[in-house]
Amino acid sequence: MIVKNKTNTSRLLFKLFILIVLITVVVFSAMYAFDGSFPGEISWEIFNPAGIIEKVRNNRDNGQSGVIFSGDIKPKLAEMYMGNLLILSESDIKLFNSKGEEMWYIPHEMHNPVVNVHDKLILLYEQTGKAFVVISNGRTLLKDKLDEEIAFGYITDHYILFISRSNIGYKRTVHMIEPESGINLGALYIDDYYPYYAIPQSGEKNTFLLYGLGLDSIYPSTVIREYGTDINPSPVTGIELNDITPLFRSNGSMKLFIGERSAYCYDDDFTLIWSRDFDKNIVSAGMFDNGASVFVLEDYHNDIAVFVDKQGKDVKDIKLNGQVHDIETYGNSAAVVMGSEIIFYGHSGKQNDNVTIPGMKIKVKFIDEKRAYLVSEHEIILHNISKNK
């Protein structure tokens, strides 16, 4: 299905109107040619071009997709924020509602901006820079700078966590900052590995994970450690994988660490559930709420989607007609994005829907399992996901 913009639809309706008029002329000419008669007037109750056009317009509006915004978007990142769509570009951050109306807009001057969302709080920071901003409901709560370059950051109700490149001889520094006041809550100095990612633990745990590269042995490894939010330098627990696993996915209770051709799945207490190797490079992956996962394997110009159950066993392999650049999951649904084509699947690999829209490397953000925003360089589309019977 090709979704076109409003301008193209207007042109289509105009062409349809001209076609109807031409058909009418041909019909009346044929009537005159056969019996020499011509109706004195047209019955517009029977023949109503405007009514036909309005019907076509209504059919489009009630279809699966609709363009809710057209313009120069140039999205760098897209996130959901309180049921609305947050768009980060190289020069600003904007919030759109489901009608395509701009709710608020904040410009920025960051060279490599990154956004992280938690409930009503938005953290905007400059990766490889020092500046950061905290936003809530379009209002700037805090605007500040670190003394060190930021490598990664996330925000919660109680603290902001930053991983920075240490200026005092350590490999990395972990900072905790109060979100509204900017008060420094403490720091953790890491000297035996290079953390590049952090994850707040869910539930009642007042802990977070640090996830990074270990270089203390002959071969590089992945170091995963859990620390208390009190910034105690002694980790609560931790594991080390004899593999490099740059991708991380989680459904809250299960954690998936993904390497070049391998995957490791752990529960919340770091008990290994399953691990496995693949025979091709992993391009991307996603995890579902029920514990199942999807992996995309590189295979020349047509990648392969592999769906596995919560025990890591194959459920379904699908040969795709292109190269995947992203997977977005929500609940037990996944959107596999290949350039301008998006295919929607269930957790078992059943295809629910697919859509093609103008643009390159479309970004998909689920509202729920029935609706999703599709964001291109020039359009925001609200798509109603069909379920194949």
Sequence and secondary structure as in RCSB ss.txt:
>XXXX:A:sequence
MIVKNKTNTSRLLFKLFILIVLITVVVFSAMYAFDGSFPGEISWEIFNPAGIIEKVRNNRDNGQSGVIFSGDIKP
KLAEMYMGNLLILSESDIKLFNSKGEEMWYIPHEMHNPVVNVHDKLILLYEQTGKAFVVISNGRTLLKDKLDEEI
AFGYITDHYILFISRSNIGYKRTVHMIEPESGINLGALYIDDYYPYYAIPQSGEKNTFLLYGLGLDSIYPSTVIR
EYGTDINPSPVTGIELNDITPLFRSNGSMKLFIGERSAYCYDDDFTLIWSRDFDKNIVSAGMFDNGASVFVLEDY
HNDIAVFVDKQGKDVKDIKLNGQVHDIETYGNSAAVVMGSEIIFYGHSGKQNDNVTIPGMKIKVKFIDEKRAYLV
SEHEIILHNISKNK
>XXXX:A:secstr
 B   HHHHHHHHHHHHHHHHHHHHHHHHHHHHHHS   SS  TTTS HHHHHHHHHHHHHTSSEEEEEES    
SEEEEETTEEEEE SSEEEEE TTS EEEEEE   SSEEEEEETTEEEEEETTS EEEEEETTEEEEEEE SS E
EEEEE SS EEEEEE SSSSSEEEEEE TTT  EEEEEEE SSEEEEEEE  TT  EEEEEEEE SSSS EEEEE
EEETT  SS SEEEEESS   EEEE SSEEEEE SSEEEEEETT  EEEEEE SS EEEEEE TTS EEEEE  T
TS EEEEE TTS EEEEEE SS   EEEEETTEEEEEETTEEEEEETTS EEEEEE SSSS EEEESSSSEEEEE
 SSEEEEEE     
